[in-house]
Each structure stands twice: as structure tokens, then as C-alpha cells.
Amino acid sequence: MTHDEGLGRALLTTARWAIGAELGRPVGGWPDHAALRADGATFVTLFRLGELRGCIGTLKAHRPLGIDVRANALAAAFRDPRFPALDEWEFDALSVEVSLLSPAEKLHAIDEADLLGRLKPGVDGVILEYAGRRATFLPQVWESLPEPRDFMVELKRKAGIRDDFWSAALNVYRYDVTKWKESELSLFEASHE
């Protein structure tokens, strides 16, 4: 996926303004970028003072990108079950990251060792599905779990699957992301001139 800075600014601004509008903050005109009208899948990750504050996303493109990022920003801020709903006083210290996902590709592996050998640490986002359970880790999770075995153990735990479980019925998919962080794009300097 190409790294389009203009698209990154539009996605980050849309995410922040969606949250701000929900909190009653005034927002400017919504960003426009041609890609926002095409279907896309995003994850919106929120940090407050460097700590995770919410992360919600879509694994498969099924609605226009602009709508997807707004919905995921609101869900990350107000409906992530791991955190209470965002309070207005937290907004100014909030840092937004948006990940745009590529279509997922199924990984075919004969056993877990084969699977671990196929994973690209730091690059692959991974989806795990089994018996109605599903979990994903964005590629960013490799930063805290750099070993493929540890990465998969934690992903299995997230999905409610035993650490040592393997089955031919276990579905594993990989995807990559293009991500943008407000801090890296100097978003506020560009959008509040």
C-alpha cells in the first residue's frame, strides 16, 4: 500500500473531528480526499499520555473509507469494552493513529511451525478464526511481541483459544497496513492554519 500523506491527514482529521463533535466541540469542514469515498477498512487507535486508550476497527472493507474511519473513531473513544467512555477533559491529550488495512490473505500452513515460519514480524497483521471465535493483532503489536511464537500465543489467548492448540480448521489470515499518527504528520500545524 502506498503512503499518501494527504490521505493520512484526511483520515486523522476525520477521526479526531468525529470524536470532538461527539463531545460537543466545534469542528471545521470535514476533510475531502477521493479515497474517502471508496470502500476501505480501518482501525483507529487512541493513546492518552502514551498509553492505549482505545482501539476499534474493521477487518474487511464494506463501506466508504470516510464513514468507516468516523465509525471506528467513535467506537474506539466511546465503546471499546476495555475502557470507560472518553471524557471531554481527555480530548486535548489524545493522540490518534489510523491504520488502513489491505485485503486479508489466507495463510495455508501444515502445522504451527510452518505458520510461524511464514509470518513476517513487524509487517503482518494477523487474523485468527476458529469455531466462531476471531481475534486480530495489527502489525504494530510486533513492537511488544517480536517473536512469532509469543505473538501467536497472545493472539490465541485474545481469541479464547488454548496456547498450544492447532487444528486444520484454524483459519489464519494476514494483511498489511498503512498507518498514520498525528505526531508524525504534524497534523495540527497543517489543519489549523
Rosetta blueprint (number, residue, H / E / L):
1 M L
2 T L
3 H L
4 D L
5 E H
6 G H
7 L H
8 G H
9 R H
10 A H
11 L H
12 L H
13 T H
14 T H
15 A H
16 R H
17 W H
18 A H
19 I H
20 G H
21 A H
22 E H
23 L L
24 G L
25 R L
26 P L
27 V L
28 G L
29 G L
30 W L
31 P L
32 D L
33 H L
34 A H
35 A H
36 L H
37 R H
38 A L
39 D E
40 G L
41 A L
42 T E
43 F E
44 V E
45 T E
46 L E
47 F E
48 R E
49 L L
50 G L
51 E E
52 L E
53 R E
54 G E
55 C E
56 I E
57 G E
58 T L
59 L L
60 K L
61 A L
62 H L
63 R L
64 P E
65 L H
66 G H
67 I H
68 D H
69 V H
70 R H
71 A H
72 N H
73 A H
74 L H
75 A H
76 A H
77 A H
78 F H
79 R L
80 D L
81 P L
82 R L
83 F L
84 P L
85 A L
86 L L
87 D L
88 E H
89 W H
90 E H
91 F H
92 D H
93 A H
94 L E
95 S E
96 V E
97 E E
98 V E
99 S E
100 L E
101 L E
102 S L
103 P L
104 A L
105 E E
106 K E
107 L E
108 H L
109 A L
110 I L
111 D L
112 E H
113 A H
114 D H
115 L H
116 L H
117 G H
118 R H
119 L L
120 K L
121 P L
122 G L
123 V L
124 D L
125 G E
126 V E
127 I E
128 L E
129 E E
130 Y E
131 A L
132 G L
133 R E
134 R E
135 A E
136 T E
137 F E
138 L L
139 P H
140 Q H
141 V H
142 W H
143 E H
144 S L
145 L L
146 P L
147 E L
148 P H
149 R H
150 D H
151 F H
152 M H
153 V H
154 E H
155 L H
156 K H
157 R H
158 K H
159 A H
160 G L
161 I L
162 R L
163 D L
164 D L
165 F L
166 W L
167 S L
168 A L
169 A L
170 L L
171 N E
172 V E
173 Y E
174 R E
175 Y E
176 D L
177 V E
178 T E
179 K E
180 W E
181 K E
182 E H
183 S H
184 E H
185 L H
186 S L
187 L H
188 F H
189 E H
190 A H
191 S H
192 H L
193 E L
